[in-house]
Amino acid sequence: MDSEKIDFQAVQQAVFHEVAENINKRGRFELDISLTPANEQAKMDLSDLVQQEKLMWDFKIKSHPAMLGVSNPKPEHLIHIVLYYGDKDKNYSCIGAALGTVNTDYSAIELDYIEKRSDAGEDFSGAFMPVITSALTAYARLLNVRYAFSIDKFVLVNPVEGALNYYSKLGFNGPTDSYDSDRRVVYKEFVF
């Protein structure tokens, strides 16, 4: 597979847009969501949230390959997903972001970092992670079908200890270090 010639960011953009449209059609949220890979505007929006103390982690620093704990820091395999929420006729608000990668043997999507803004509101109580999971599941499915990847796991790297019960309710197993002896993870099998 010559993955160097594939524009994965464009693939992510198309998949994330389709997932957001499907979620919007189902009417899960009062307003609309938008999902996008982190472009320059998204990076500025996330930086503004850090300055306003609504996010803890600086996306620009966390998204640098040397700062990620993921197993495959090649830029073409990084996944930077940003969620916006609002009215299509007015402004969207940045809700949060997730960073990860497709691992080196193309068998898992690893999520190294996920954070929603502290004032995201009731609409996103327990809903941020499922939206991100939906987008990453669709992305994995497309990579498997179109590009012959063999992704069968969704891995959360170094999970927050206080969120283990929540991850378990979402179908994640673990924590375990058997996936990678250098990192503690929770994981779930993709069912396509």
C-alpha positions, -999 to +999 in steps of 0.1 A: +000+000+000+014+034-010-002+055+017+022+084+011+000+094-020-033+094-002-045+127+012-058+114+045-069+148+057-092+152+027-105+117+034-111+126+071-129+158+060-153+139+038-160+112+064-164+136+093-187+158+073-209+129+064-211+116+100-220+151+113-248+154+086-262+119+096-262+129+133-279+162+125-306+144+105-313+121+135-321+152+156-300+141+186-290+177+193-311+208+194-287+226+171-263+212+144-229+198+149-199+201+125-169+178+125-136+187+108-099+179+108-080+207+126-075+235+102-059+268+111-092+283+122-100+254+144-065+256+160-071+293+168-106+285+182-091+258+205-063+282+215-089+308+224-107+282+246-074+275+264-069+312+270-104+314+284-096+284+306-124+263+291-099+237+278-068+225+297-046+213+269-031+235+242-040+218+209-010+231+190+014+217+216-005+184+220-008+179+182+029+180+176+040+145+167+068+145+192+043+152+220+018+125+212+019+091+229+006+074+198+025+046+181+025+062+146+034+099+146+036+102+108+017+133+098-003+114+071-018+091+097-026+116+124-062+122+132-072+157+144-109+160+148-127+192+161-164+194+169-184+226+165-220+232+176-245+258+166-270+272+142-260+269+105-274+305+099-254+319+128-221+310+144-209+276+155-190+273+188-160+251+192-169+223+217-136+203+218-111+181+200-096+147+198-061+136+186-050+102+175-035+081+147-038+049+127-012+026+143+018+014+123+004-019+113-030-004+103-049-025+128-061+001+152-072+037+156-054+051+187-069+081+204-043+098+225-062+129+236-098+140+238-113+170+256-145+190+255-148+225+267-158+229+304-190+248+296-202+225+268-237+224+283-263+197+288-264+188+251-229+173+254-233+156+288-222+121+279-225+128+242-191+142+231-172+108+232-200+090+213-199+116+185-161+113+182-164+075+183-190+075+155-167+096+133-137+074+140-156+042+134-168+056+100-132+066+092-119+031+101-146+015+080-137+036+049-099+029+054-106-008+055-128-009+025-112+016+002-075+013+012-072-023+024-064-014+060-072-040+087-084-018+115-103-038+141-098-019+173-104+015+188-078+022+215-078+050+241-042+056+252-036+064+288-072+067+298-083+091+326-087+070+357-119+087+368-135+079+334-130+042+333-166+034+343-178+057+315-155+040+290-168+007+301-204+018+295-194+028+260-181-008+254-144-004+261-124-031+278-095-027+301-075-010+312-046-032+301-010-029+291-011-060+269-018-039+238+015-020+243+037-026+273+047+011+273+012+024+275-019+017+295-050+015+272-087+007+271-100-007+238-130-020+220-133-041+189-148-024+159-180-041+146-186-033+110 
